[in-house]
Amino acid sequence: MNNIDFKNSILLAPMEGITDFPFRIMCKKFGADVVYTEFVNVEGLVRNNQKTHNKMFFTDEERPFGIQIYGGNKCSMENAAKIVEKLNPDLIDINCGCWVKNVVGNGSGAGLLKDLIKMEAIISSTVKSVKIPVTVKTRLGWDENSINILEVAKLVENAGAKALTIHCRTRSQGHNGDADYSFISKVKESVKIPIIVNGNIFSQEKAIEVFKTTNCDGVMIARGAIGNPWIFRSIKNYFATKTFLPPPSLKEKIDIMLNHLQLEIEYKGEKRGVIEFRKYYNGYLKNFSNIAQVRAKLMLYISANEIFECIENYFNNTILLEVENLSPLSKLS
Ligand SMILES: Cc1cc2nc3c(=O)[nH]c(=O)nc-3n(C[C@H](O)[C@H](O)[C@H](O)COP(=O)(O)O)c2cc1C
């Protein structure tokens, strides 16, 4: 497809409330090949809703960059796609996988898995309305009794989409339970467009296993990148060296976290940036010892200085002792 090569690609998944500009930049720095906006409601776009438009802000350093849209009305999809195209992203992705009730109830997202005629109409009319590539993200099927991914993959290809991402769960699973990758090799045999696998990839080891067992073109990481943006670097490193990287040191993790916070503040202003950053602490500070109280404090701060001070104290009091493998008393003596 145009200038995006999906072979052996590692993509950051679109995630509502998560994949904003600062987070995408962090993932890009660590090697994400393609990054996407959170999903964008086409009705908000055609009604010129400012909040909806704000979700599409991006910079050239994020390229190749995708804007994901969702909707259940063919005309709105066409009009929204034309609006999106004017912003000049590298691709438009259509969400055919969101499981949330009010999205599905509108006949969009995973709701389209129950109405393939409508899915076909929506994809092909979106494809025809723009010149940039259109891709699709979907699930295995509605539930375990109605898995239709083979049929859907052919439909997506025939409708003119240039790649397909498969979240290897059903709609009824939501984000829970194991992902089932067993359908992917059959899908690969039956279509020519690149196939990207998503679901339950939380480590470099898992990503490599998925590449090896499914014959997919790319993998897409979602929750596995939250507070863990170096996952892209680790997978890339494996391609280059055939070895797995150890996790970053605690000091490096903290530096990355504070770097991310800084970006968040630059982009959103101090108060909003600090508050909206709270959702990332769990990920970044996972497996740190004696962290519960520190995390509880971080969740209350509204100024950046308080956060930097708190982290510095924690680092000086706890981590250095661990790194040096000293007890507090032996450090004093
Ligand atoms: C908080 C959150 C928001 C999400 N928002 C979107 C979205 O806007 N568009 C989309 O296609 N999928 C969205 N998803 C689904 C993810 O892209 C991905 O398909 C799903 O989390 C499975 O991958 P994982 O098991 O690696 O997390 C979201 C998931 C989460 C956890």
The ligand as a Tripos MOL2 file, in Angstrom:
@<TRIPOS>MOLECULE
LIG
   31    33     1     0     0
SMALL
NO_CHARGES

@<TRIPOS>ATOM
      1 C1         -8.8950    1.7680   27.0470 C.3       1 LIG1
      2 C2         -9.0800    1.1540   25.6980 C.ar      1 LIG1
      3 C3         -9.5680    1.9030   24.6480 C.ar      1 LIG1
      4 C4         -9.7330    1.3320   23.3860 C.ar      1 LIG1
      5 N1        -10.1540    2.1260   22.3530 N.ar      1 LIG1
      6 C5        -10.1640    1.6180   21.0840 C.ar      1 LIG1
      7 C6        -10.4190    2.4550   19.9550 C.ar      1 LIG1
      8 O1        -10.6220    3.6600   20.0710 O.2       1 LIG1
      9 N2        -10.4190    1.8630   18.7250 N.ar      1 LIG1
     10 C7        -10.1520    0.5210   18.5540 C.ar      1 LIG1
     11 O2        -10.1520    0.0320   17.4230 O.2       1 LIG1
     12 N3         -9.9310   -0.2750   19.5950 N.ar      1 LIG1
     13 C8         -9.8890    0.2440   20.8490 C.ar      1 LIG1
     14 N4         -9.5650   -0.5610   21.8960 N.ar      1 LIG1
     15 C9         -9.2110   -1.9710   21.6310 C.3       1 LIG1
     16 C10        -7.6990   -2.1160   21.4030 C.3       1 LIG1
     17 O3         -7.2830   -1.4180   20.2590 O.3       1 LIG1
     18 C11        -7.3440   -3.6100   21.2530 C.3       1 LIG1
     19 O4         -8.0230   -4.1150   20.1410 O.3       1 LIG1
     20 C12        -7.7170   -4.4140   22.4780 C.3       1 LIG1
     21 O5         -7.3310   -3.7550   23.6690 O.3       1 LIG1
     22 C13        -7.0600   -5.8030   22.4210 C.3       1 LIG1
     23 O6         -5.6640   -5.7000   22.4560 O.3       1 LIG1
     24 P1         -4.8330   -6.0330   23.8040 P.3       1 LIG1
     25 O7         -5.3140   -7.3760   24.3110 O.co2     1 LIG1
     26 O8         -3.4110   -6.0560   23.3170 O.co2     1 LIG1
     27 O9         -5.1130   -4.9380   24.7840 O.co2     1 LIG1
     28 C14        -9.4210   -0.0240   23.1750 C.ar      1 LIG1
     29 C15        -8.9450   -0.7870   24.2330 C.ar      1 LIG1
     30 C16        -8.7560   -0.2230   25.4810 C.ar      1 LIG1
     31 C17        -8.1980   -1.0730   26.5960 C.3       1 LIG1
@<TRIPOS>BOND
     1     1     2 1
     2     2     3 ar
     3     2    30 ar
     4     3     4 ar
     5     4     5 ar
     6     4    28 ar
     7     5     6 ar
     8     6     7 ar
     9     6    13 1
    10     7     8 2
    11     7     9 ar
    12     9    10 ar
    13    10    11 2
    14    10    12 ar
    15    12    13 ar
    16    13    14 ar
    17    14    15 1
    18    14    28 ar
    19    15    16 1
    20    16    17 1
    21    16    18 1
    22    18    19 1
    23    18    20 1
    24    20    21 1
    25    20    22 1
    26    22    23 1
    27    23    24 1
    28    24    25 2
    29    24    26 1
    30    24    27 1
    31    28    29 ar
    32    29    30 ar
    33    30    31 1
@<TRIPOS>SUBSTRUCTURE
     1 LIG1         1 GROUP 0 **** ****
